[in-house]
């Protein structure tokens, strides 16, 4: 797994939207300002997440983005896969985007990286955005109370 800046920004935007779940739409400007994300880049990311079925958007006054599903029902793994692809450190151990290797059955590196993949997947699939919101504290939590 290689979490790109785009993947990090997507996770941070989803946290902000999760913190506001049930309170209406959030403007991209507010997400960009609170999370320190370039607004044009954020707009591209939010469109990808919308196309993937995680977000809805409204235009005009009171517009912005909101989650379609509850933060409890969206895992970190889901968003990372949408933005950055596989969670596995090597393609030959990926279940999601497997790349066949002729040495898989005998390769010690394959076996170790499969264990690494399993640990990463377990953590990221078991952590929801609601869980992350519960761990968010201090000034960041205060800034999201809009």
For each residue, the residues with C-beta under 8 A, 3 or more apart:
1: 80 84 86 87 88 89 120
2: 84
3: 7 8 80 84
4: 7 8 83 84
5: 8 9
6: 9 10 41 45 83 84
7: 3 4 10 11 79 80 83 84
8: 3 4 5 11 12
9: 5 6 12 13 35 37 41 42 45
10: 6 7 13 14 45 48 49 79 80 82 83
11: 7 8 14 15 76 79 80
12: 8 9 15 16 35 37
13: 9 10 16 17 31 35 37 42 45 46 49
14: 10 11 17 18 49 54 67 74 79 129
15: 11 12 18 19 35 129 132 133 136
16: 12 13 19 20 26 30 31 34 35 144
17: 13 14 20 21 26 31 55 65 66 67
18: 14 15 21 67 71 74 129 130 132 133
19: 15 16 133 136 141 144 145
20: 16 17 23 24 26 66 144 146
21: 17 18 66 67 70 71
22:
23: 20
24: 20 62 64 66
25: 57 58 62 63 64 65 66
26: 16 17 20 30 31 64 65 66 146
27: 30 31 63 64
28: 31 32 39 42 43 46 64 65
29: 32 33 39
30: 16 26 27 33 34 64 146
31: 13 16 17 26 27 28 34 35 37 42 46 65
32: 28 29 35 36 37 38 39 42
33: 29 30 36
34: 16 30 31 140 143 144
35: 9 12 13 15 16 31 32 42
36: 32 33
37: 9 12 13 31 32 41 42 45
38: 32 41 42
39: 28 29 32 42 43
40: 43 44
41: 6 9 37 38 44 45
42: 9 13 28 31 32 35 37 38 39 45 46
43: 28 39 40 46 47
44: 40 41 47 48
45: 6 9 10 13 37 41 42 48 49 83
46: 13 28 31 42 43 49 50 55 57 65
47: 43 44 50 51
48: 10 44 45 51 52 82 83
49: 10 13 14 45 46 52 54 55 79 82 83
50: 46 47 53 54 55 56 57 65
51: 47 48
52: 48 49 82
53: 50 68
54: 14 49 50 67 68 69 74 78 79 82
55: 17 46 49 50 65 66 67 68
56: 50 65 66 67 68
57: 25 46 50 63 64 65 66
58: 25 62 63 64 66
59: 63
60: 63
61:
62: 24 25 58
63: 25 27 57 58 59 60
64: 24 25 26 27 28 30 57 58
65: 17 25 26 28 31 46 50 55 56 57
66: 17 20 21 24 25 26 55 56 57 58
67: 14 17 18 21 54 55 56 70 71 74
68: 53 54 55 56
69: 54 73 74
70: 21 67 73 74 130
71: 18 21 67 74 128 129 130 133
72: 128 129 130
73: 69 70 128
74: 14 18 54 67 69 70 71 78 79 128 129
75: 78 79 124 125 126 127 128 129
76: 11 79 80 124 125 127 128 129 132
77: 80 81 87 121 124 125
78: 54 74 75 81 82
79: 7 10 11 14 49 54 74 75 76 82 83
80: 1 3 7 10 11 76 77 83 84 87 124
81: 77 78 84 85 86 87 96
82: 10 48 49 52 54 78 79
83: 4 6 7 10 45 48 49 79 80
84: 1 2 3 4 6 7 80 81
85: 81 96 97
86: 1 81 91 94 96 97
87: 1 77 80 81 94 96 117 120 121 124
88: 1 91 93 94 95 96 97 113 116 117 120 121
89: 1 93 113 116 117 120
90: 93 94 99 109 110 113
91: 86 88 94 97 98 99 101
92: 98 99 100 101 104 107 110 113
93: 88 89 90 110 113 114 116 117
94: 86 87 88 90 91 97 98 99 117
95: 88 98 117
96: 81 85 86 87 88
97: 85 86 88 91 94
98: 91 92 94 95
99: 90 91 92 94
100: 92 104
101: 91 92 104 107 110
102:
103: 106 107 110
104: 92 100 101 107 110
105:
106: 103
107: 92 101 103 104 110 111
108: 111 112
109: 90 112 113
110: 90 92 93 101 103 104 107 113 114
111: 107 108 114 115
112: 108 109 115 116
113: 88 89 90 92 93 109 110 116 117
114: 93 110 111 117 118
115: 111 112 118 119
116: 88 89 93 112 113 119 120
117: 87 88 89 93 94 95 113 114 120 121
118: 114 115 121 122
119: 115 116 122 123
120: 1 87 88 89 116 117 123 124
121: 77 87 88 117 118 124 125
122: 118 119 125 126
123: 119 120 126 127
124: 75 76 77 80 87 120 121 127
125: 75 76 77 121 122
126: 75 122 123
127: 75 76 123 124 131 132
128: 71 72 73 74 75 76 131 132
129: 14 15 18 71 72 74 75 76 132 133
130: 18 70 71 72 133 134
131: 127 128 134 135
132: 15 18 76 127 128 129 135 136
133: 15 18 19 71 129 130 136
134: 130 131
135: 131 132
136: 15 19 132 133 140 141 144
137: 140 141
138: 141 142
139: 142 143
140: 34 136 137 143 144
141: 19 136 137 138 144 145
142: 138 139 145
143: 34 139 140 146
144: 16 19 20 34 136 140 141
145: 19 141 142
146: 20 26 30 143
